[in-house]
Amino acid sequence: MSRLISQFLAIKRVIPTKQVSHLGIRQPGRAFTTSHVRLCEESADNKPEAVKKTSNLTVRGTDRTQVIPVETSIRYLRSAAYKEAYGEQPVWVLYRRNHKGPHPPRKTRKTCIRAGIISTGNPCPICRDEYLVLDHNNLELLKQFISPYSGEVLSYTKTGLCQMRHNELIVAIERAIDRGYLTFDVPFRYYDYAEYYKPEKSA
């Protein structure tokens, strides 16, 4: 057993990193070890196809190359999975922007998806869920980004959408309004006029 250990240490090499000096004090550099002995290593021919193409693999849930139909998104908004994830609230309510410093930037990031892959650890409410499709037919989703008081599109500073998704949202809402799918009526307000007029005295 000791002979095997000695042979293992003999072929082991140590590659130290560059030593760094701060204020004239020379500190010992960190080192990592590598070995030519590869235990339990499979040959290249026996590796599965998925392991050979490691450069093309992406983390599960980050691939956005597949196009989701708007009909699938409409069914998703009415499913139990959507209710469990978001409840009765809009999709942007529980989202919190991740930014450096105490004050958020004036604008959100340009896009969360680059080359078909999510390139950030904190994607916006639309980019993080691939089944949320911005389309003029997906009215249940578009209404979540419209103010119920003024009928205007909510700002990206409130919803947290990236600039690309916010522009797609504006286009989808304008198309829905142009086709007559979305309308806005000023809500009727009821007033208690007893606060303004004194009750008449009986004779």
Phi, psi and chi 1 to 4 in degrees:
 res  aa     phi    psi   chi1   chi2   chi3   chi4
   1 MET       -  -42.3 -175.9   67.6 -178.8      -
   2 SER   -66.2  -30.0   59.6      -      -      -
   3 ARG   -67.8  -39.2 -177.4  179.0  178.3 -176.5
   4 LEU   -66.0  -38.1  -66.6  175.3      -      -
   5 ILE   -65.6  -41.6  -64.1  176.0      -      -
   6 SER   -65.5  -38.5   60.4      -      -      -
   7 GLN   -66.6  -37.0  -69.0  178.6   -3.6      -
   8 PHE   -65.2  -42.0  177.0   79.0      -      -
   9 LEU   -71.7  -25.3  -63.9  176.7      -      -
  10 ALA   -70.0  -35.2      -      -      -      -
  11 ILE   -93.9    5.2   60.5  176.8      -      -
  12 LYS   -87.9  138.1 -159.4  174.5 -173.6 -179.2
  13 ARG  -125.6  150.1   59.6  178.3 -179.4  176.7
  14 VAL  -114.9  126.5  177.2      -      -      -
  15 ILE  -112.5  100.2  -55.2  176.7      -      -
  16 PRO   -77.0  152.2   28.4  -32.6      -      -
  17 THR   -85.2  173.4   57.4      -      -      -
  18 LYS   -68.1  137.7  -65.8 -177.3  178.9  179.4
  19 GLN   -78.1  139.3  -64.9 -178.8  -10.4      -
  20 VAL  -112.7  135.4 -176.3      -      -      -
  21 SER  -113.0  132.7   60.1      -      -      -
  22 HIS  -125.1  122.1  -61.0  -77.9      -      -
  23 LEU    59.3   35.7  -58.8  177.1      -      -
  24 GLY    81.6   -1.4      -      -      -      -
  25 ILE   -97.8  120.9  -57.4  175.1      -      -
  26 ARG   -88.5  119.5 -163.3  165.6 -174.1   82.6
  27 GLN  -101.2  147.1  -60.1  176.8   -8.3      -
  28 PRO   -68.4  137.6   23.5  -33.2      -      -
  29 GLY   -80.1  153.0      -      -      -      -
  30 ARG   -73.7  157.0  -63.3 -179.7 -179.0  179.0
  31 ALA  -137.9  150.8      -      -      -      -
  32 PHE  -131.2  151.5   65.0   93.6      -      -
  33 THR  -109.9  144.5   59.8      -      -      -
  34 THR  -129.6  154.1   59.6      -      -      -
  35 SER  -135.1  146.0  174.6      -      -      -
  36 HIS   -79.5  -15.5  -65.0  -72.0      -      -
  37 VAL   -82.7  120.7  178.4      -      -      -
  38 ARG  -114.0  103.7  -57.2  -63.9 -178.5 -176.6
  39 LEU   -82.3  142.0  -58.6  177.5      -      -
  40 CYS    57.3   35.5  -59.3      -      -      -
  41 GLU   -95.1  131.0 -177.5 -179.9    8.7      -
  42 GLU   -86.1  155.5  -61.4  178.4   -6.3      -
  43 SER   -75.6  162.7   61.2      -      -      -
  44 ALA   -65.9  -27.0      -      -      -      -
  45 ASP   -76.5  -28.2  -60.9  -26.7      -      -
  46 ASN   -88.1   -7.1  -62.8  -28.5      -      -
  47 LYS   -73.4  143.6  -72.7 -174.8  178.8 -179.1
  48 PRO   -67.8  164.2   21.7  -31.5      -      -
  49 GLU   -65.1  -34.1 -168.0   68.8   20.9      -
  50 ALA   -67.7  -31.0      -      -      -      -
  51 VAL   -77.2  -31.7  178.7      -      -      -
  52 LYS   -66.2  -34.9  -67.3 -179.5 -178.9  179.5
  53 LYS  -100.7   54.6  -61.1 -179.6  179.3  179.9
  54 THR   -69.4  -25.2   54.0      -      -      -
  55 SER   -71.0  -23.7   58.7      -      -      -
  56 ASN   -94.9   -4.6  -62.6  -29.5      -      -
  57 LEU   -79.7  147.5  -66.6  179.1      -      -
  58 THR  -126.8  158.8   57.3      -      -      -
  59 VAL   -66.3  141.3 -178.6      -      -      -
  60 ARG   -61.6  129.9 -179.0 -178.9 -179.8 -175.9
  61 GLY    95.2   -5.0      -      -      -      -
  62 THR  -102.7  -10.6   60.8      -      -      -
  63 ASP   -79.0  125.0 -173.3   12.8      -      -
  64 ARG  -124.1   24.6  -69.4  -64.4 -177.8  -90.6
  65 THR   -79.3  -25.0   55.3      -      -      -
  66 GLN   -77.7  130.9 -177.9 -179.1    1.7      -
  67 VAL   -89.0  122.9  178.7      -      -      -
  68 ILE   -92.1  125.8  -55.3  -62.7      -      -
  69 PRO   -65.1  152.1  -17.9   30.4      -      -
  70 VAL   -68.2  -28.2   64.5      -      -      -
  71 GLU   -64.1  -37.9  -67.4   79.7    9.4      -
  72 THR   -65.6  -38.4  -55.3      -      -      -
  73 SER   -66.5  -38.0  178.5      -      -      -
  74 ILE   -65.8  -41.2  -65.7  174.2      -      -
  75 ARG   -66.9  -33.1  -68.6 -163.7  -57.5  -91.3
  76 TYR   -66.7  -38.0  169.2   67.1      -      -
  77 LEU   -66.8  -18.9  -68.6  173.2      -      -
  78 ARG  -103.1    5.8  -58.8  171.4 -177.1  173.0
  79 SER   -90.2  168.6   63.6      -      -      -
  80 ALA   -73.4  -27.7      -      -      -      -
  81 ALA   -64.8  -39.0      -      -      -      -
  82 TYR   -67.3  -41.3  174.2   82.6      -      -
  83 LYS   -63.5  -36.1  -62.6  -65.3 -177.4 -177.6
  84 GLU   -71.0  -33.9 -177.1  179.2   -3.3      -
  85 ALA   -80.4  -42.9      -      -      -      -
  86 TYR  -115.2  -17.7  -58.8  100.3      -      -
  87 GLY    70.3 -140.9      -      -      -      -
  88 GLU   -95.4    1.1  -60.6  -63.5  -26.1      -
  89 GLN   -89.5  157.8  -61.7  177.0  -20.9      -
  90 PRO   -63.1  161.6  -23.7   33.0      -      -
  91 VAL   -69.3  -17.9  -64.0      -      -      -
  92 TRP   -97.2   -2.3   51.2  -93.3      -      -
  93 VAL   -68.6  -45.6  170.9      -      -      -
  94 LEU   -85.0    1.7  -61.2  178.4      -      -
  95 TYR   -82.8  139.2  176.0   76.5      -      -
  96 ARG  -128.1  130.1  -66.2  -64.8  178.7  -90.9
  97 ARG   -70.7  143.1  -68.6  177.9   60.9 -173.2
  98 ASN  -106.2  110.3 -174.4   13.6      -      -
  99 HIS  -139.0  162.9   53.8   82.7      -      -
 100 LYS   -87.7  132.5 -175.7  178.3 -179.4 -179.6
 101 GLY    91.1  173.0      -      -      -      -
 102 PRO   -75.7  -24.3   27.6  -34.0      -      -
 103 HIS  -110.7  131.5  -55.7  -70.6      -      -
 104 PRO   -71.7  153.6   26.5  -33.8      -      -
 105 PRO   -64.0  159.9  -18.3   29.4      -      -
 106 ARG   -65.5  -38.8 -172.3  178.4   65.2   87.5
 107 LYS  -112.2  151.6  -78.1 -171.2  174.6 -176.8
 108 THR   -78.2  175.6   55.8      -      -      -
 109 ARG   -64.9  158.7   65.8  174.5   62.9   91.3
 110 LYS   -65.1  -46.5  -67.5 -177.9  179.0  179.6
 111 THR  -157.9  154.2  179.3      -      -      -
 112 CYS   -99.0  -13.2  -56.2      -      -      -
 113 ILE  -119.7  125.6  -59.0  174.2      -      -
 114 ARG  -131.4  128.4  -69.2 -179.5  173.7   85.4
 115 ALA    57.9   35.7      -      -      -      -
 116 GLY    78.0    9.4      -      -      -      -
 117 ILE  -130.4  140.8  -59.7  174.7      -      -
 118 ILE   -66.3  121.4  -65.9  179.8      -      -
 119 SER  -103.2   12.4   59.8      -      -      -
 120 THR  -138.1  155.5  176.9      -      -      -
 121 GLY   -83.4   -8.2      -      -      -      -
 122 ASN  -133.2   69.2 -173.4   31.5      -      -
 123 PRO   -67.7  160.2   23.9  -32.3      -      -
 124 CYS   -70.4  168.6   70.7      -      -      -
 125 PRO   -58.2  -26.9  -26.1   33.8      -      -
 126 ILE   -87.7  -41.2  -62.2  -62.9      -      -
 127 CYS   -70.7  -28.0  -67.6      -      -      -
 128 ARG   -75.5  -22.8   66.7 -178.1  176.6 -179.8
 129 ASP  -116.0  111.1 -164.5  -20.7      -      -
 130 GLU   -70.4  -15.7   57.9 -177.1  -16.3      -
 131 TYR   -91.7    4.6  -68.5  100.7      -      -
 132 LEU   -96.4  100.7  -62.5  177.7      -      -
 133 VAL  -106.8  125.2  179.6      -      -      -
 134 LEU   -83.3  107.8  -65.6  173.5      -      -
 135 ASP  -146.6  152.9 -169.0   86.4      -      -
 136 HIS   -68.9  -15.0   60.7  -87.8      -      -
 137 ASN   -88.0  -17.2  -66.8  -42.9      -      -
 138 ASN   -88.5   74.7 -161.2   -7.2      -      -
 139 LEU   -71.4  -34.2  -58.5 -179.3      -      -
 140 GLU   -62.7  -33.7  -64.8 -176.4   15.2      -
 141 LEU   -78.2  -39.4 -179.7   60.6      -      -
 142 LEU   -66.7  -35.1  -61.9 -177.9      -      -
 143 LYS   -65.6  -21.5  -70.1  178.7 -179.5  178.8
 144 GLN   -70.8  -17.1  -61.2 -178.0   11.1      -
 145 PHE  -109.1   15.7  -63.8   91.0      -      -
 146 ILE  -114.6  132.4  -61.2  177.1      -      -
 147 SER   -67.9  129.8  173.8      -      -      -
 148 PRO   -74.3   -9.2   27.1  -33.6      -      -
 149 TYR   -98.2  -36.5  -54.7  103.2      -      -
 150 SER  -117.3  -14.8   61.0      -      -      -
 151 GLY    77.8    8.0      -      -      -      -
 152 GLU   -90.9  159.3  -62.8 -179.9   -5.6      -
 153 VAL   -72.8  132.0 -178.0      -      -      -
 154 LEU   -66.7  145.3  -63.5  176.3      -      -
 155 SER   -71.6  153.9  174.4      -      -      -
 156 TYR   -67.9  -20.7   49.3   78.7      -      -
 157 THR   -68.5  -22.3   57.5      -      -      -
 158 LYS   -93.8  -42.2 -176.1  177.6 -177.8   64.0
 159 THR   -85.8  -25.1   59.8      -      -      -
 160 GLY    82.1   11.3      -      -      -      -
 161 LEU   -69.0  146.2  -65.7 -178.3      -      -
 162 CYS   -70.5  165.9   61.2      -      -      -
 163 GLN   -63.5  -36.9  -63.7  -62.8  -50.9      -
 164 MET   -66.3  -46.1 -176.7 -177.4   69.9      -
 165 ARG   -69.3  -33.1  -65.6  -59.6 -177.6 -174.1
 166 HIS   -66.3  -39.2 -175.1   72.3      -      -
 167 ASN   -66.6  -39.7  -66.2  -25.8      -      -
 168 GLU   -63.8  -35.7  -68.2  179.7    1.7      -
 169 LEU   -64.8  -43.0  173.7   67.2      -      -
 170 ILE   -63.5  -42.5  -66.3  176.6      -      -
 171 VAL   -63.8  -42.8  171.7      -      -      -
 172 ALA   -65.2  -40.4      -      -      -      -
 173 ILE   -68.7  -40.6  -69.1  177.8      -      -
 174 GLU   -63.8  -38.4  -68.5  -65.6  -25.3      -
 175 ARG   -67.3  -39.3  -72.9 -179.7  177.0  176.1
 176 ALA   -66.1  -38.2      -      -      -      -
 177 ILE   -68.8  -40.2  -65.9  175.0      -      -
 178 ASP   -64.5  -32.9 -175.3   59.0      -      -
 179 ARG   -88.0   -3.1  -72.1  165.2  171.6   78.7
 180 GLY    83.7   13.8      -      -      -      -
 181 TYR   -78.2  -32.0  -60.8  155.6      -      -
 182 LEU  -116.2  130.3  -73.4  177.9      -      -
 183 THR  -132.4  156.9   57.5      -      -      -
 184 PHE  -132.7  125.0  175.1   73.4      -      -
 185 ASP  -115.9  137.3  -62.0  -31.9      -      -
 186 VAL   -65.5  125.0  178.0      -      -      -
 187 PRO   -65.1  138.6   23.2  -33.1      -      -
 188 PHE   -77.9  133.2 -174.4   80.3      -      -
 189 ARG  -106.8  134.0  -62.8 -179.6  179.6  -88.1
 190 TYR  -100.0  130.9  -66.3   90.5      -      -
 191 TYR  -116.0  145.3  -63.1   94.9      -      -
 192 ASP   -93.3   99.2 -173.6    6.4      -      -
 193 TYR   -72.9   -8.1  -66.7  100.1      -      -
 194 ALA   -66.2  -20.6      -      -      -      -
 195 GLU   -76.8  -17.4  -61.2  178.6   -3.4      -
 196 TYR  -105.0  -26.2  -57.0   96.9      -      -
 197 TYR  -117.7  134.7  -61.0   99.0      -      -
 198 LYS   -76.5  141.3  -64.8 -179.1  180.0 -179.6
 199 PRO   -64.2  142.2   23.9  -32.9      -      -
 200 GLU   -72.2  140.3  -64.0 -179.1   -3.8      -
 201 LYS   -83.1  134.5  -65.1 -178.7  179.3  179.3
 202 SER   -75.4  142.2   58.4      -      -      -
 203 ALA   -72.9      -      -      -      -      -
